[in-house]
């Protein structure tokens, strides 16, 4: 339990650092990432196209633009933030938070997210073709 509390505190510090620093880094990092192979080869956006821009805009608090770039990644970020808050509450000993964390990282939840990703990828490609 003590190791987990150190991990959560480290994640807290990393999240705060990312929130304050990511906006400045985004201006320089966008040109670093290569163009999507799938998009350059077939002219169709893949399921992860726009993910980097989505993350940068999300943490710059431009939620509408972030959602526009990649809806799946946006929802995944919100899910991760909820899990992050629940982990912090679980470290305080709140039982409901501990149960919720367990449910959110269960194999069933991971399977649901995997299926949603496949459906999102298929939909995104079908809409563009």
Secondary structure, DSSP 4 states (H G I P E B T S, - for coil): -HHHHHHHHHHHHHHHHHHHHHHHHHHHHTTTSPPPHHHHHHSS--TTTTHHHHHHHHHTT-HHHHHHH-HHHHHHHHHHHHHHHHHHHHHTT-HHHHHHHHHHTSHHHHHHHHHHHHHHHHHHHHHH-
